[in-house]
């Protein structure tokens, strides 16, 4: 046994936020979210886990997903990450255009969204990615 085993023996792992015995919001193995920031490594791990889960969800609901290029899948994943998977499904006209293979129209529909109005630079870049099927310059 080591210190990690000992702590885990006494702490429960909760995968959703909860209030601990002192009333602080905590998650995981007793990580106090109110007083202790997570590390960059933890944030990166959570991000990757969330991104993979998002990709799996999208692939399960969009019948044309597997026919899209990596770039266009990335655009839809980015939108879902920003708006939620249910939010992505709300982009009906864009998704219809993508299913039809009309990526110019899909880009226009994306730019006509409320999300694009709130984050113009992000959605301009995503629209260009849809149109051109290329990654943005780094």
Backbone as ProteinMPNN parsed JSONL, in Angstrom:
{"seq_chain_A": "XXXXXXXXXXXXXXXXXXXXXXXXXXXXXXXXXXXXXXXXXXXXXXXXXXXXXXXXXXXXXXXXXXXXXXXXXXXXXXXXXXXXXXXXXXXXXXXXXXXXXXXXXXXXXXXXXXXXXXXXXXXXXXXXXXXXXXXXXX", "coords_chain_A": {"N_chain_A": [[0.849, -1.183, 0.0], [0.378, 2.306, -0.628], [0.563, 5.919, -0.256], [-1.339, 6.94, -2.057], [-3.098, 4.78, -2.444], [-4.053, 4.597, 0.177], [-5.401, 7.057, 0.565], [-7.387, 6.804, -1.43], [-8.717, 4.663, -0.39], [-10.121, 5.817, 1.639], [-11.539, 7.885, 0.498], [-14.292, 8.497, -1.654], [-14.758, 7.996, -5.13], [-16.237, 10.233, -7.141], [-17.862, 10.934, -10.06], [-19.344, 13.037, -10.875], [-19.975, 16.457, -9.985], [-20.16, 17.25, -6.502], [-21.234, 18.25, -3.21], [-18.957, 18.415, -0.633], [-18.25, 17.209, 2.76], [-17.782, 19.585, 4.071], [-19.157, 21.371, 2.603], [-18.075, 22.272, 0.236], [-17.786, 22.435, -3.342], [-16.873, 19.556, -5.003], [-15.081, 17.022, -6.874], [-14.379, 13.882, -8.472], [-11.787, 12.187, -6.79], [-12.264, 13.575, -4.346], [-11.452, 16.13, -5.064], [-11.261, 19.489, -4.455], [-13.058, 21.823, -5.94], [-13.499, 24.485, -5.54], [-11.413, 25.713, -4.148], [-9.037, 24.779, -5.129], [-7.405, 24.906, -8.086], [-7.6, 22.905, -11.087], [-4.946, 21.013, -12.592], [-2.973, 21.804, -15.548], [-2.443, 19.48, -16.947], [-4.519, 17.816, -16.055], [-6.728, 19.252, -17.032], [-6.231, 19.045, -19.792], [-6.482, 16.283, -20.14], [-9.177, 15.86, -19.437], [-10.359, 17.426, -21.429], [-9.603, 15.982, -23.794], [-10.903, 13.572, -23.312], [-13.573, 14.47, -23.279], [-13.75, 15.424, -25.937], [-13.406, 13.076, -27.467], [-15.676, 11.658, -26.624], [-17.648, 13.358, -27.623], [-17.212, 13.145, -30.406], [-17.886, 10.444, -30.781], [-20.618, 10.511, -30.128], [-21.629, 12.233, -32.144], [-21.029, 10.742, -34.433], [-22.816, 8.689, -34.071], [-25.288, 9.847, -34.523], [-25.402, 11.233, -36.928], [-25.975, 10.213, -40.092], [-24.334, 10.539, -42.331], [-21.815, 10.992, -41.427], [-19.47, 9.304, -41.487], [-18.704, 9.511, -44.112], [-17.58, 11.966, -44.402], [-14.731, 14.143, -44.708], [-11.743, 14.311, -42.63], [-11.311, 16.976, -41.94], [-13.838, 18.207, -42.254], [-15.327, 16.682, -40.465], [-14.048, 17.565, -38.19], [-14.895, 20.223, -38.1], [-17.65, 19.934, -37.513], [-17.411, 18.676, -35.055], [-16.17, 20.691, -33.572], [-18.215, 22.625, -33.561], [-20.17, 21.187, -32.143], [-18.818, 20.902, -29.743], [-18.774, 23.5, -28.916], [-21.516, 24.23, -28.867], [-22.854, 22.075, -27.856], [-23.93, 18.692, -28.456], [-26.639, 18.399, -28.944], [-27.181, 21.002, -29.624], [-25.742, 21.171, -32.024], [-27.323, 19.524, -33.65], [-29.42, 21.214, -33.994], [-28.65, 22.854, -36.066], [-30.032, 22.556, -38.561], [-30.395, 23.294, -41.31], [-27.766, 23.656, -42.183], [-26.775, 21.068, -41.75], [-28.374, 19.609, -43.508], [-27.473, 20.66, -45.935], [-24.831, 19.735, -45.86], [-25.27, 16.962, -45.912], [-26.259, 16.83, -48.465], [-23.981, 17.337, -49.849], [-23.321, 19.92, -50.458], [-21.238, 22.115, -49.744], [-20.63, 24.825, -49.835], [-23.12, 26.03, -49.447], [-23.601, 24.94, -46.929], [-21.625, 26.21, -45.417], [-22.499, 28.854, -45.6], [-24.949, 28.639, -44.243], [-24.014, 27.957, -41.722], [-22.733, 30.34, -41.023], [-24.951, 31.959, -40.81], [-25.954, 31.513, -38.339], [-26.892, 31.88, -34.852], [-24.827, 31.277, -33.15], [-22.592, 31.904, -34.698], [-22.902, 34.644, -34.819], [-22.288, 35.296, -32.23], [-19.657, 34.516, -31.943], [-17.779, 35.41, -34.064], [-15.173, 35.225, -35.352], [-14.35, 32.579, -34.853], [-16.375, 31.088, -36.158], [-16.212, 32.033, -38.763], [-13.765, 30.959, -39.509], [-14.391, 28.218, -39.283], [-16.388, 28.02, -41.251], [-14.91, 28.508, -43.583], [-13.267, 26.273, -43.506], [-15.189, 24.284, -43.943], [-15.973, 24.966, -46.575], [-13.556, 24.793, -48.114], [-12.365, 22.427, -47.352], [-9.966, 22.208, -45.929], [-7.442, 22.446, -43.411], [-7.063, 25.193, -41.134], [-4.546, 27.77, -41.583], [-1.621, 27.611, -39.583]], "CA_chain_A": [[0.0, 0.0, 0.0], [1.088, 3.586, -0.633], [-0.281, 7.041, 0.153], [-2.467, 7.056, -2.986], [-4.041, 3.717, -2.085], [-4.652, 4.932, 1.465], [-6.393, 8.127, 0.363], [-8.503, 6.26, -2.201], [-9.438, 3.77, 0.523], [-10.975, 6.641, 2.496], [-12.321, 8.821, -0.325], [-15.073, 7.9, -2.738], [-14.584, 8.663, -6.409], [-17.519, 10.661, -7.708], [-17.59, 11.46, -11.396], [-20.119, 14.264, -11.041], [-19.726, 17.367, -8.858], [-20.943, 17.055, -5.284], [-20.792, 19.061, -2.068], [-18.299, 17.562, 0.355], [-18.752, 17.34, 4.133], [-17.642, 20.985, 4.481], [-20.002, 22.178, 1.736], [-17.346, 22.707, -0.958], [-17.987, 21.645, -4.549], [-15.75, 18.658, -5.234], [-15.281, 16.05, -7.945], [-13.33, 12.849, -8.512], [-11.34, 11.646, -5.506], [-12.262, 14.627, -3.336], [-10.805, 17.366, -5.533], [-12.032, 20.671, -4.089], [-13.095, 22.702, -7.117], [-13.626, 25.888, -5.148], [-10.174, 26.284, -3.612], [-7.856, 24.215, -5.776], [-7.572, 24.759, -9.54], [-7.054, 21.669, -11.648], [-3.687, 21.223, -13.315], [-3.091, 21.824, -17.01], [-2.496, 18.081, -17.39], [-5.877, 17.327, -15.798], [-7.612, 19.934, -17.988], [-5.996, 18.452, -21.112], [-7.037, 14.929, -20.129], [-10.636, 16.009, -19.478], [-10.683, 17.91, -22.776], [-9.5, 14.893, -24.766], [-11.978, 12.636, -22.999], [-14.809, 15.106, -23.754], [-13.73, 15.49, -27.4], [-13.642, 11.719, -27.975], [-17.09, 11.353, -26.367], [-18.426, 14.167, -28.572], [-17.061, 12.526, -31.724], [-18.678, 9.206, -30.793], [-22.039, 10.886, -30.171], [-21.958, 12.757, -33.472], [-21.001, 9.615, -35.363], [-24.008, 7.867, -33.864], [-26.544, 10.505, -34.893], [-25.374, 11.75, -38.299], [-25.734, 9.066, -40.967], [-23.306, 10.829, -43.334], [-20.574, 11.309, -40.703], [-18.303, 8.509, -41.916], [-18.327, 9.897, -45.475], [-16.943, 13.282, -44.377], [-13.283, 14.206, -44.507], [-11.33, 14.643, -41.269], [-11.482, 18.42, -41.737], [-15.261, 18.512, -42.079], [-15.703, 16.097, -39.181], [-13.514, 18.458, -37.157], [-15.787, 21.393, -38.026], [-18.859, 19.553, -36.785], [-17.016, 18.416, -33.671], [-15.943, 21.995, -32.955], [-19.529, 23.222, -33.326], [-20.794, 20.426, -31.056], [-18.106, 21.208, -28.507], [-19.181, 24.856, -28.554], [-22.969, 24.358, -28.674], [-23.407, 20.803, -27.412], [-24.359, 17.828, -29.559], [-28.03, 18.754, -29.25], [-27.096, 22.274, -30.336], [-25.325, 20.865, -33.397], [-28.485, 18.992, -34.364], [-30.263, 22.36, -34.301], [-28.166, 23.477, -37.305], [-30.693, 21.674, -39.536], [-30.154, 23.672, -42.713], [-26.369, 23.355, -42.461], [-26.614, 19.62, -41.828], [-29.001, 19.177, -44.768], [-26.543, 21.015, -47.019], [-23.692, 18.808, -45.791], [-25.756, 15.658, -46.399], [-26.388, 16.967, -49.919], [-22.665, 17.58, -50.426], [-23.231, 21.331, -50.844], [-20.475, 22.694, -48.639], [-20.754, 26.287, -49.882], [-24.379, 26.341, -48.765], [-23.422, 24.583, -45.52], [-20.839, 27.28, -44.797], [-23.389, 30.017, -45.496], [-25.909, 28.357, -43.166], [-23.262, 28.049, -40.47], [-22.509, 31.76, -40.742], [-26.239, 32.578, -40.505], [-26.4, 31.031, -37.035], [-26.709, 32.729, -33.677], [-23.489, 30.978, -32.638], [-21.639, 32.687, -35.496], [-23.04, 36.044, -34.409], [-21.653, 35.444, -30.918], [-18.223, 34.234, -32.03], [-17.581, 35.584, -35.501], [-13.877, 34.732, -35.844], [-14.36, 31.117, -34.802], [-17.275, 30.531, -37.162], [-15.653, 32.362, -40.082], [-12.745, 29.944, -39.771], [-15.072, 26.938, -39.504], [-17.059, 28.079, -42.55], [-13.873, 28.334, -44.613], [-12.868, 24.87, -43.467], [-16.245, 23.531, -44.637], [-15.914, 25.262, -48.014], [-12.302, 24.399, -48.769], [-11.917, 21.121, -46.88], [-8.572, 22.305, -45.525], [-7.183, 22.954, -42.066], [-6.639, 26.602, -41.173], [-3.11, 27.947, -41.438], [-1.216, 27.706, -38.168]], "C_chain_A": [[0.89, 1.239, 0.0], [0.096, 4.689, -0.269], [-1.503, 7.188, -0.766], [-3.538, 6.018, -2.682], [-4.776, 4.053, -0.794], [-5.738, 6.0, 1.301], [-7.609, 7.586, -0.377], [-9.336, 5.288, -1.365], [-10.468, 4.561, 1.336], [-11.847, 7.634, 1.74], [-13.125, 8.013, -1.344], [-14.769, 8.671, -4.014], [-15.967, 8.963, -6.962], [-17.236, 11.387, -9.012], [-18.44, 12.68, -11.737], [-19.871, 15.154, -9.824], [-20.679, 17.094, -7.69], [-20.431, 18.016, -4.217], [-20.197, 18.122, -1.034], [-18.833, 17.858, 1.761], [-18.631, 18.764, 4.673], [-18.462, 21.928, 3.593], [-19.318, 22.685, 0.482], [-17.708, 21.812, -2.143], [-16.714, 20.861, -4.822], [-16.1, 17.715, -6.373], [-14.148, 15.039, -7.878], [-13.051, 12.286, -7.125], [-11.224, 12.771, -4.479], [-11.556, 15.898, -3.764], [-11.732, 18.547, -5.259], [-11.955, 21.677, -5.238], [-13.107, 24.181, -6.746], [-12.307, 26.504, -4.707], [-8.916, 25.82, -4.333], [-8.088, 24.09, -7.276], [-7.044, 23.399, -10.003], [-5.763, 22.006, -12.399], [-3.952, 21.288, -14.814], [-3.201, 20.404, -17.549], [-3.89, 17.502, -17.188], [-6.862, 17.948, -16.779], [-7.465, 19.324, -19.377], [-6.601, 17.057, -21.205], [-8.566, 14.972, -20.197], [-11.078, 16.459, -20.865], [-10.663, 16.771, -23.788], [-10.604, 13.863, -24.558], [-13.314, 13.179, -23.513], [-14.871, 15.133, -25.28], [-14.017, 14.118, -28.014], [-15.111, 11.333, -27.775], [-17.982, 12.113, -27.343], [-18.384, 13.549, -29.962], [-17.905, 11.252, -31.823], [-20.177, 9.509, -30.875], [-22.445, 11.359, -31.557], [-22.019, 11.62, -34.49], [-22.224, 8.724, -35.254], [-25.3, 8.518, -34.323], [-26.567, 11.047, -36.32], [-25.028, 10.613, -39.265], [-24.623, 9.29, -41.994], [-21.93, 11.074, -42.719], [-19.355, 10.591, -41.279], [-17.846, 8.862, -43.325], [-17.616, 11.249, -45.524], [-15.44, 13.164, -44.193], [-12.987, 14.514, -43.037], [-11.566, 16.121, -40.962], [-12.945, 18.739, -41.464], [-15.822, 17.845, -40.824], [-15.232, 16.998, -38.039], [-14.394, 19.696, -36.99], [-17.023, 21.049, -37.207], [-18.557, 19.263, -35.317], [-16.797, 19.717, -32.92], [-17.271, 22.667, -32.627], [-20.218, 22.505, -32.155], [-20.117, 20.718, -29.719], [-18.525, 22.575, -28.0], [-20.651, 24.924, -28.147], [-23.613, 23.124, -28.053], [-23.869, 19.991, -28.616], [-25.806, 18.141, -29.939], [-28.089, 20.103, -29.955], [-26.696, 22.072, -31.781], [-26.51, 20.375, -34.219], [-29.443, 20.123, -34.738], [-29.841, 23.123, -35.548], [-28.737, 22.686, -38.49], [-30.356, 22.016, -40.987], [-28.704, 23.414, -43.105], [-26.175, 21.849, -42.637], [-27.253, 19.049, -43.09], [-28.077, 19.474, -45.939], [-25.339, 20.077, -47.025], [-24.106, 17.44, -46.321], [-25.903, 15.657, -47.912], [-25.045, 17.167, -50.616], [-22.461, 19.019, -50.883], [-22.553, 22.113, -49.713], [-20.436, 24.221, -48.676], [-22.025, 26.714, -49.152], [-24.272, 26.024, -47.274], [-22.661, 25.678, -44.781], [-21.692, 28.529, -44.606], [-24.386, 29.826, -44.36], [-25.229, 28.439, -41.8], [-23.078, 29.505, -40.059], [-23.808, 32.502, -40.419], [-26.764, 32.191, -39.126], [-26.173, 32.063, -35.931], [-25.315, 32.5, -33.089], [-22.438, 31.789, -33.387], [-21.709, 34.162, -35.134], [-22.327, 36.3, -33.085], [-20.132, 35.261, -30.968], [-17.808, 34.234, -33.503], [-16.286, 34.963, -36.014], [-13.847, 33.206, -35.895], [-15.18, 30.55, -35.953], [-16.88, 30.915, -38.588], [-14.616, 31.302, -40.465], [-13.392, 28.591, -40.062], [-15.776, 26.902, -40.857], [-16.06, 27.88, -43.686], [-13.376, 26.888, -44.649], [-13.903, 23.99, -44.171], [-16.136, 23.706, -46.143], [-14.713, 24.599, -48.684], [-11.817, 22.999, -48.431], [-10.421, 21.124, -46.574], [-8.498, 22.846, -44.096], [-6.772, 24.396, -42.163], [-5.117, 26.694, -41.071], [-2.758, 28.12, -39.958], [-0.409, 28.955, -37.903]], "O_chain_A": [[1.994, 1.233, 0.545], [-1.075, 4.415, -0.006], [-2.588, 7.528, -0.294], [-4.729, 6.326, -2.662], [-5.98, 3.823, -0.682], [-6.844, 5.866, 1.826], [-8.743, 7.876, 0.003], [-10.529, 5.118, -1.614], [-11.536, 4.053, 1.676], [-12.803, 8.167, 2.303], [-12.674, 6.975, -1.827], [-14.546, 9.881, -3.969], [-16.762, 8.058, -7.217], [-16.46, 12.341, -9.05], [-18.256, 13.286, -12.792], [-19.586, 14.645, -8.74], [-21.845, 16.752, -7.884], [-19.317, 18.531, -4.319], [-20.836, 17.161, -0.607], [-19.754, 18.658, 1.927], [-19.312, 19.113, 5.637], [-18.462, 23.141, 3.806], [-19.915, 23.455, -0.271], [-17.91, 20.607, -1.992], [-15.62, 21.423, -4.867], [-17.255, 17.616, -6.785], [-13.094, 15.305, -7.301], [-13.973, 11.951, -6.382], [-10.195, 12.901, -3.816], [-11.104, 16.668, -2.916], [-12.851, 18.599, -5.77], [-10.918, 22.297, -5.47], [-12.758, 25.031, -7.566], [-12.105, 27.707, -4.877], [-7.847, 26.406, -4.161], [-8.885, 23.256, -7.705], [-6.153, 22.822, -9.38], [-5.536, 23.153, -12.786], [-5.012, 20.882, -15.289], [-3.954, 20.146, -18.489], [-4.392, 16.779, -18.049], [-7.735, 17.256, -17.303], [-8.461, 19.107, -20.067], [-7.167, 16.691, -22.235], [-9.175, 14.2, -20.937], [-12.051, 15.94, -21.413], [-11.609, 16.613, -24.56], [-11.17, 13.347, -25.521], [-14.097, 12.44, -24.11], [-15.93, 14.889, -25.858], [-14.784, 14.013, -28.971], [-15.721, 10.744, -28.668], [-18.968, 11.565, -27.836], [-19.417, 13.44, -30.623], [-18.562, 11.017, -32.837], [-20.912, 8.843, -31.603], [-23.475, 10.942, -32.086], [-22.94, 11.547, -35.303], [-22.622, 8.081, -36.224], [-26.308, 7.833, -34.498], [-27.643, 11.296, -36.865], [-23.905, 10.11, -39.25], [-24.032, 8.324, -42.478], [-20.974, 11.34, -43.448], [-18.324, 11.216, -41.528], [-16.717, 8.546, -43.701], [-17.104, 11.638, -46.574], [-14.944, 12.206, -43.599], [-13.876, 14.928, -42.292], [-11.971, 16.473, -39.854], [-13.25, 19.476, -40.527], [-16.713, 18.403, -40.184], [-15.936, 17.171, -37.044], [-14.613, 20.162, -35.871], [-17.399, 21.797, -36.304], [-19.364, 19.574, -34.441], [-17.191, 19.839, -31.76], [-17.436, 23.218, -31.539], [-20.786, 23.156, -31.277], [-20.78, 20.773, -28.683], [-18.623, 22.789, -26.792], [-20.993, 25.607, -27.181], [-24.808, 23.139, -27.756], [-24.163, 20.55, -29.672], [-26.154, 18.146, -31.119], [-28.959, 20.322, -30.797], [-27.24, 22.722, -32.674], [-26.673, 20.779, -35.37], [-30.199, 19.997, -35.702], [-30.599, 23.958, -36.041], [-27.978, 22.2, -39.329], [-30.068, 21.13, -41.791], [-28.433, 22.998, -44.232], [-25.493, 21.408, -43.562], [-26.725, 18.105, -43.677], [-27.914, 18.643, -46.833], [-24.88, 19.669, -48.092], [-23.371, 16.825, -47.094], [-25.704, 14.634, -48.567], [-24.981, 17.167, -51.845], [-21.518, 19.302, -51.622], [-23.214, 22.69, -48.85], [-20.228, 24.849, -47.639], [-22.007, 27.641, -48.343], [-24.799, 26.767, -46.446], [-23.008, 26.032, -43.654], [-21.615, 29.185, -43.567], [-24.639, 30.757, -43.595], [-25.813, 28.938, -40.838], [-23.247, 29.858, -38.892], [-23.765, 33.572, -39.812], [-27.903, 32.512, -38.786], [-25.371, 32.987, -36.07], [-24.695, 33.437, -32.585], [-21.499, 32.302, -32.779], [-20.691, 34.854, -35.14], [-21.822, 37.398, -32.85], [-19.411, 35.796, -30.125], [-17.529, 33.189, -34.091], [-16.303, 34.245, -37.013], [-13.372, 32.619, -36.867], [-14.733, 29.637, -36.647], [-17.191, 30.182, -39.527], [-14.596, 30.815, -41.595], [-12.981, 27.895, -40.99], [-15.767, 25.875, -41.536], [-16.341, 27.16, -44.644], [-13.099, 26.352, -45.721], [-13.547, 23.066, -44.903], [-16.197, 22.736, -46.898], [-14.855, 23.925, -49.704], [-10.968, 22.443, -49.126], [-9.702, 20.182, -46.907], [-9.366, 23.592, -43.644], [-6.188, 24.802, -43.167], [-4.475, 25.793, -40.531], [-3.52, 28.709, -39.191], [0.01, 29.19, -36.769]]}, "name": "protein", "num_of_chains": 1, "seq": "XXXXXXXXXXXXXXXXXXXXXXXXXXXXXXXXXXXXXXXXXXXXXXXXXXXXXXXXXXXXXXXXXXXXXXXXXXXXXXXXXXXXXXXXXXXXXXXXXXXXXXXXXXXXXXXXXXXXXXXXXXXXXXXXXXXXXXXXXX"}
